[in-house]
Amino acid sequence: MKTYTLITGGSMGFGKALAIECAKMSMNLVLVALPNSGLVELSQFLKKNFNIDVLCYEMDLSKEENCISIYSDLKKNDATIKYLINNAGMLSNGLFEDMNSDYFLTQIKVNVATPTLLSKLFMDDFKANVPSGILNVSSMASFFDLPKKQVYGGTKAYLLSFSSSLRKEIAKYGISVSIVCPGGMNTTSRLCLQNRRLGWISRQSIMNPEEVAKVTLRHFFNGKAFIIPGNVNKLFMLMNRILPQFLKHRLTRNAI
Ligand SMILES: NC(=O)c1ccc[n+]([C@@H]2O[C@H](COP(=O)([O-])OP(=O)(O)OC[C@H]3O[C@@H](n4cnc5c(N)ncnc54)[C@H](OP(=O)(O)O)[C@@H]3O)[C@@H](O)[C@H]2O)c1
């Protein structure tokens, strides 16, 4: 039976950067993204250049039945999951009153329900492959009350709480649970443009997904619970702890 690292949202952005870093470490991969996202081409590239096995599933992870079918198919193929990276996420940046309710209901499924379900489905795999683990991708947005990121921030705050509790529960089996909270990353061209228009202080925190992936995986494989990539983001965390509420309010308002 071959062991794999499953990365959701592996077709582009941070997920793709994580997949390339894992491939460099000769880890077999299971990649999932929506259809026609370039996942097949990426899988072929990784197989050829890193001499690893890569399975890919072009499926909508907002649907519970697709998560279950990925699990069943992996079992049929004698594939077992050692590490799960819950990276797929739907971002958003808009006023709640203007947002389409279908969008945020799907966003809650992809950002909250899917990582929870996948963690549950593969629990026996993790137990059979210790040391093993789950890496959940949250965001700095989970710590701050950011207008225009109300639902997104809420979904990422769920992941923080879920990860810390689950970590305590399953550490006894040798399964590690980590959470990474990146600040802004230049992943899509839309985000690159958006990031350029941010206030000065927020612009200082923007990182490239490749450097975030390197730092994140180093800490994940060392079993670190809580990963904040980048010194500016660490400074934001410190400021969040020590600054008075009115000042934080002003800074977060200016940040958008
Ligand atoms: N970019 C940032 O500034 C930033 C900051 C902090 C945290 N994060 C977090 O980092 C993670 C990755 O972000 P990113 O910027 O790399 O995003 P991205 O470039 O938009 O990539 C998102 C990935 O998730 C996949 N995905 C989305 N919905 C899916 C669905 N229903 N079913 C299957 N796959 C789906 C996408 O697949 P397709 O290619 O098929 O669409 C893509 O591979 C997210 O969890 C995000 O919240 C990002």
The ligand as a Tripos MOL2 file, in Angstrom:
@<TRIPOS>MOLECULE
LIG
   48    52     1     0     0
SMALL
NO_CHARGES

@<TRIPOS>ATOM
      1 N1         -4.3530   34.3580   -1.1540 N.am      1 LIG1
      2 C1         -4.3750   34.9120    0.0490 C.2       1 LIG1
      3 O1         -4.1340   36.1100    0.1970 O.2       1 LIG1
      4 C2         -4.6690   34.0530    1.2510 C.ar      1 LIG1
      5 C3         -4.4020   34.5730    2.5230 C.ar      1 LIG1
      6 C4         -4.6540   33.7950    3.6330 C.ar      1 LIG1
      7 C5         -5.1610   32.5320    3.4950 C.ar      1 LIG1
      8 N2         -5.4320   32.0390    2.2540 N.ar      1 LIG1
      9 C6         -5.9910   30.6990    2.1500 C.3       1 LIG1
     10 O2         -5.1220   29.8880    1.3800 O.3       1 LIG1
     11 C7         -5.8840   28.9160    0.6720 C.3       1 LIG1
     12 C8         -5.5290   28.9730   -0.7880 C.3       1 LIG1
     13 O3         -5.7590   30.2720   -1.2510 O.3       1 LIG1
     14 P1         -5.2990   30.7560   -2.6990 P.3       1 LIG1
     15 O4         -5.1360   32.2190   -2.6500 O.co2     1 LIG1
     16 O5         -4.2040   29.8990   -3.1950 O.co2     1 LIG1
     17 O6         -6.6390   30.4670   -3.5120 O.3       1 LIG1
     18 P2         -6.8490   30.1620   -5.0470 P.3       1 LIG1
     19 O7         -5.6510   30.5840   -5.8270 O.co2     1 LIG1
     20 O8         -8.1870   30.7280   -5.3660 O.co2     1 LIG1
     21 O9         -6.9080   28.5830   -5.0340 O.3       1 LIG1
     22 C9         -7.9500   27.9460   -4.3760 C.3       1 LIG1
     23 C10        -7.8360   26.4870   -4.6590 C.3       1 LIG1
     24 O10        -8.9910   25.8410   -4.0770 O.3       1 LIG1
     25 C11        -9.6580   25.1350   -5.0820 C.3       1 LIG1
     26 N3        -11.0980   25.1470   -4.8790 N.ar      1 LIG1
     27 C12       -11.8950   26.2070   -4.6100 C.ar      1 LIG1
     28 N4        -13.1710   25.8120   -4.5210 N.ar      1 LIG1
     29 C13       -13.1710   24.4690   -4.7310 C.ar      1 LIG1
     30 C14       -14.1860   23.4810   -4.7740 C.ar      1 LIG1
     31 N5        -15.4730   23.7770   -4.5850 N.pl3     1 LIG1
     32 N6        -13.8320   22.2120   -5.0310 N.ar      1 LIG1
     33 C15       -12.5420   21.8840   -5.2610 C.ar      1 LIG1
     34 N7        -11.5280   22.7640   -5.2150 N.ar      1 LIG1
     35 C16       -11.8480   24.0430   -4.9640 C.ar      1 LIG1
     36 C17        -9.3250   25.8420   -6.3890 C.3       1 LIG1
     37 O11        -9.5250   24.9560   -7.4640 O.3       1 LIG1
     38 P3         -9.7210   25.5360   -8.9510 P.3       1 LIG1
     39 O12        -8.3540   25.8950   -9.4300 O.co2     1 LIG1
     40 O13       -10.2730   24.3810   -9.6640 O.co2     1 LIG1
     41 O14       -10.6530   26.7040   -8.8610 O.co2     1 LIG1
     42 C18        -7.8590   26.1840   -6.1450 C.3       1 LIG1
     43 O15        -7.0550   25.0640   -6.3990 O.3       1 LIG1
     44 C19        -7.3540   29.2250    0.9460 C.3       1 LIG1
     45 O16        -7.8420   28.3860    1.9590 O.3       1 LIG1
     46 C20        -7.3210   30.6650    1.4230 C.3       1 LIG1
     47 O17        -8.4060   30.9560    2.2700 O.3       1 LIG1
     48 C21        -5.1790   32.7730    1.1300 C.ar      1 LIG1
@<TRIPOS>BOND
     1     1     2 1
     2     2     3 2
     3     2     4 1
     4     4     5 ar
     5     4    48 ar
     6     5     6 ar
     7     6     7 ar
     8     7     8 ar
     9     8     9 1
    10     8    48 ar
    11     9    10 1
    12     9    46 1
    13    10    11 1
    14    11    12 1
    15    11    44 1
    16    12    13 1
    17    13    14 1
    18    14    15 2
    19    14    16 1
    20    14    17 1
    21    17    18 1
    22    18    19 2
    23    18    20 1
    24    18    21 1
    25    21    22 1
    26    22    23 1
    27    23    24 1
    28    23    42 1
    29    24    25 1
    30    25    26 1
    31    25    36 1
    32    26    27 ar
    33    26    35 ar
    34    27    28 ar
    35    28    29 ar
    36    29    30 ar
    37    29    35 ar
    38    30    31 1
    39    30    32 ar
    40    32    33 ar
    41    33    34 ar
    42    34    35 ar
    43    36    37 1
    44    36    42 1
    45    37    38 1
    46    38    39 2
    47    38    40 1
    48    38    41 1
    49    42    43 1
    50    44    45 1
    51    44    46 1
    52    46    47 1
@<TRIPOS>SUBSTRUCTURE
     1 LIG1         1 GROUP 0 **** ****
